[in-house]
Amino acid sequence: MEELDKLRQIGAREIAKNTHMALNKIEDILNLNFENLKDRATTIGLIKILEREYNIQLQKWVQDYNEFWASGVYQEEELTRAINVKITHEAVAPNSSMKVWFIIGFILLIVGVGFYIYSNFIFSQEVKFENALLGNSEENITSVDSVTLNENNTQPDTSSSTYYSQDSLEVKGEELSTSAFLDEEMQSNEEAITPKKVEIKPLSNIWVGIIYLDTKQKMSLMTDKTLEIDTTRPQTIITGHGMLEVDNNQEVLQYNLADKMRFYVDDEGNFSEINNTQYRQYNGGMGW
């Protein structure tokens, strides 16, 4: 295939540098190692990136790839390997089962000894302790009842009782106000601590590169799933293309761009789109 020869002349390393694709995946594509490319969705996504970046057509490669997996040759090899593994497992199964039964018996023995010790010693001590507590509680209840009866037989001073009731309402009102203030303060603190939620939802398979600015650590991945951003750390984000959606605290922004996109998360967790100059400035010269 002329198109594939063109890519081979460029070289796998140069293609990986330009497209941010995994080097081993590029080598498998160039060398027609279809058996190493089991994930069809990811593989077709990589082919589309190559077609877009180098303005080529790889339909013949895709056709050969599909025919390879439809031929059943690889499935037969996998089936043979699975049968061999099963035979080996069955050959050693009896010895393994003996060990399993020995371990189960040993565990049951330990559990039985532990239950015997608990039933005859620890549980009996707990019962004695609870009975002692129950006896003390009955004496206290009798004493309290006696005091209550004596108080009921005493005629209270009406004027002093009224004064005490008003004072109690004032104190209780202050307690309620303080409690309400503390609840509002705790609620505001919880809202301040709760991180902002930002998600990037690719419309097709996409490469994403992240640089965490607090540690200068770099991370990259290929995905077609929703990617949740950790807004608790300052970082820059670059994507292989702009066919995606951004859910920024339930504010959804839709993009349909062929070019790369760049984003920035500041120290406060704010998420925003940036240009290439800002991207290099925040990274301190680092890049992909």
C-alpha positions in Angstrom: 0.0 0.0 0.0 1.5 3.3 -1.1 -0.2 5.2 1.7 1.3 2.9 4.3 4.8 3.2 2.6 4.5 6.9 3.0 3.9 6.6 6.7 6.8 4.1 7.0 9.1 6.6 5.4 8.1 9.2 8.0 8.8 6.8 10.7 6.9 5.6 13.8 8.7 7.8 16.2 8.1 10.9 14.2 4.4 10.0 13.8 4.1 9.4 17.6 5.8 12.8 18.3 3.4 14.7 15.9 0.1 12.8 16.8 0.8 11.9 20.5 -0.3 8.3 19.6 1.4 5.4 21.4 4.6 4.3 19.7 3.8 0.5 19.9 0.3 1.1 18.3 1.8 3.0 15.4 4.4 0.2 14.9 1.6 -2.4 14.9 -0.3 -0.4 12.3 2.7 0.0 10.0 3.7 -3.7 10.3 0.2 -5.0 9.9 0.3 -6.7 13.3 -3.5 -7.0 13.5 -3.4 -9.6 16.3 -2.0 -6.8 18.7 -4.9 -4.4 17.8 -7.8 -6.2 19.5 -9.8 -3.0 20.4 -11.5 -2.2 17.1 -12.9 1.2 18.3 -9.5 2.4 19.4 -7.8 1.1 16.3 -10.2 2.7 13.9 -9.9 6.0 15.8 -6.1 5.9 15.4 -6.5 5.2 11.6 -8.8 8.3 11.3 -6.2 10.4 13.1 -3.5 9.3 10.7 -5.7 10.0 7.7 -6.5 13.5 9.0 -3.0 14.4 10.0 -1.2 13.1 6.8 -4.1 13.6 4.3 -4.1 10.0 3.2 -6.7 7.2 2.7 -6.3 3.9 4.6 -9.5 2.1 3.6 -7.4 -0.8 2.2 -5.7 -1.2 5.6 -9.1 -1.2 7.4 -10.5 -3.7 4.9 -7.5 -6.1 5.6 -7.9 -5.5 9.3 -11.6 -6.5 9.3 -10.9 -9.6 7.1 -8.3 -10.7 9.5 -10.7 -10.7 12.5 -13.5 -12.2 10.4 -11.4 -15.1 9.1 -11.5 -16.9 12.4 -7.8 -17.8 12.4 -7.0 -15.9 15.5 -10.1 -17.3 17.3 -8.9 -20.8 16.6 -5.5 -20.1 18.1 -7.2 -18.6 21.2 -9.4 -21.7 21.5 -6.5 -24.1 21.3 -4.6 -22.1 23.9 -7.7 -22.1 26.2 -8.1 -25.9 25.8 -4.4 -26.5 26.8 -4.9 -24.3 29.8 -8.0 -26.2 30.8 -6.2 -29.6 30.5 -3.3 -28.4 32.6 -5.7 -27.1 35.3 -7.6 -30.3 35.4 -4.3 -32.3 35.8 -3.4 -30.4 38.9 -6.9 -29.9 40.3 -6.9 -32.9 42.7 -3.9 -31.7 44.6 -5.3 -28.2 44.8 -8.6 -29.4 46.1 -6.8 -31.3 49.0 -5.1 -28.1 50.0 -8.3 -26.1 49.9 -10.1 -28.6 52.2 -7.2 -28.6 54.6 -7.3 -24.8 54.8 -11.1 -24.7 55.3 -10.9 -27.3 58.1 -8.1 -25.3 59.8 -10.2 -22.1 59.7 -13.3 -23.8 61.1 -11.2 -25.2 64.0 -9.9 -21.7 64.8 -13.5 -20.3 64.7 -14.8 -23.1 67.0 -12.1 -22.5 69.6 -12.7 -18.7 69.5 -16.5 -19.2 69.9 -15.9 -21.6 72.9 -13.7 -19.0 74.7 -16.1 -16.2 74.0 -19.1 -18.2 75.3 -17.5 -19.5 78.5 -15.4 -16.5 79.6 -16.0 -13.2 77.9 -19.8 -13.4 77.5 -20.3 -14.5 81.1 -18.2 -11.5 82.4 -20.3 -9.1 80.2 -23.5 -10.5 81.7 -22.3 -10.0 85.2 -21.2 -6.4 84.4 -24.6 -5.6 82.8 -26.5 -7.0 85.9 -24.4 -4.9 88.2 -25.2 -1.8 86.1 -28.9 -2.7 86.1 -28.9 -2.9 89.9 -27.3 0.5 90.3 -29.8 2.0 87.8 -32.8 0.7 89.8 -31.4 2.3 93.0 -30.9 5.6 91.2 -34.5 5.6 89.8 -35.9 4.9 93.3 -33.9 7.8 94.7 -35.0 10.2 92.0 -38.7 9.2 92.4 -38.4 10.0 96.2 -37.0 13.5 95.5 -39.7 14.2 92.9 -42.5 13.4 95.4 -41.0 15.7 98.0 -40.7 18.5 95.6 -44.4 18.1 94.5 -45.5 18.5 98.1 -43.8 21.9 98.4 -45.8 25.0 97.3 -43.7 27.1 94.9 -43.4 30.9 95.0 -45.6 32.2 92.2 -43.7 35.4 91.6 -40.2 33.8 91.6 -41.5 31.0 89.3 -42.7 33.6 86.7 -39.3 35.4 86.8 -37.4 32.2 86.3 -39.6 31.2 83.3 -39.0 34.5 81.5 -35.2 34.2 82.1 -35.3 30.6 80.8 -36.9 31.8 77.5 -34.3 34.4 77.0 -31.5 31.9 77.5 -33.1 29.4 75.2 -33.6 32.0 72.5 -29.9 32.8 72.7 -29.0 29.1 72.3 -31.3 28.8 69.3 -29.6 31.9 67.6 -26.2 30.5 68.3 -27.1 27.1 66.9 -28.6 28.7 63.7 -25.4 30.7 63.3 -23.2 27.6 63.6 -25.4 25.7 61.1 -25.0 28.5 58.6 -21.3 28.7 59.1 -20.8 25.0 58.7 -22.9 25.0 55.5 -20.9 27.9 54.0 -17.6 26.0 54.9 -18.9 22.8 53.2 -19.8 24.8 50.0 -16.3 26.3 50.0 -14.7 22.9 50.4 -16.8 21.2 47.7 -14.7 21.1 44.5 -16.1 22.3 41.2 -17.2 19.6 38.8 -15.8 19.7 35.3 -16.2 17.0 32.6 -14.8 16.7 29.1 -17.1 14.5 26.9 -15.4 13.5 23.6 -17.6 12.9 20.6 -15.1 10.5 19.2 -11.9 8.8 20.3 -9.5 11.5 21.6 -6.0 12.0 22.9 -5.7 14.1 26.1 -2.5 15.5 27.6 -2.4 16.9 31.2 0.4 18.7 33.0 -0.2 19.2 36.8 1.5 22.5 37.6 2.0 21.8 41.3 4.3 18.9 40.6 5.1 19.4 36.8 3.9 15.8 36.3 2.7 14.9 32.8 -0.1 12.4 32.0 -1.7 11.4 28.7 -4.4 8.9 27.5 -6.6 7.9 24.6 -10.3 7.7 25.4 -13.8 7.9 24.0 -15.3 8.1 27.5 -16.2 11.1 29.7 -13.2 12.4 31.5 -13.7 14.1 34.9 -11.2 16.9 35.7 -9.6 17.1 39.1 -10.2 20.8 39.9 -8.4 20.6 43.2 -5.0 20.8 41.4 -3.8 23.6 39.0 -3.2 22.1 35.6 -3.2 22.6 31.8 -5.0 20.3 29.4 -4.5 19.8 25.7 -6.7 17.6 23.4 -5.9 16.0 20.0 -9.0 17.6 18.4 -11.9 19.8 19.4 -14.9 17.5 18.7 -16.1 17.5 22.3 -18.4 18.9 25.0 -17.3 20.6 28.2 -19.7 20.4 31.3 -18.4 23.2 33.5 -20.5 23.1 36.7 -23.6 22.1 34.6 -22.9 24.8 32.0 -22.4 22.7 28.8 -20.3 24.1 26.0 -20.2 22.3 22.6 -17.2 22.4 20.2 -16.8 20.9 16.8 -13.2 21.8 15.8 -10.5 19.8 14.0 -7.7 21.6 15.7 -6.2 21.0 19.1 -7.8 22.7 22.2 -6.2 23.9 25.4 -7.7 24.5 28.8 -6.4 25.8 32.2 -7.5 25.0 35.8 -6.2 27.7 38.3 -5.5 27.5 42.0 -9.1 28.2 42.8 -10.4 25.4 40.6 -11.7 27.7 37.9 -11.8 26.0 34.4 -11.3 28.1 31.2 -10.2 27.8 27.6 -6.8 29.3 26.7 -4.7 29.9 23.6 -1.3 28.4 22.7 0.7 31.4 24.1 -1.1 31.2 27.5 -0.6 27.4 27.4 3.1 27.7 27.1 3.3 30.5 29.7 1.4 28.5 32.4 3.5 25.4 31.6 6.8 27.3 32.0 7.9 26.1 28.6 6.9 22.5 29.0 4.8 20.9 26.3 4.0 17.7 24.5 
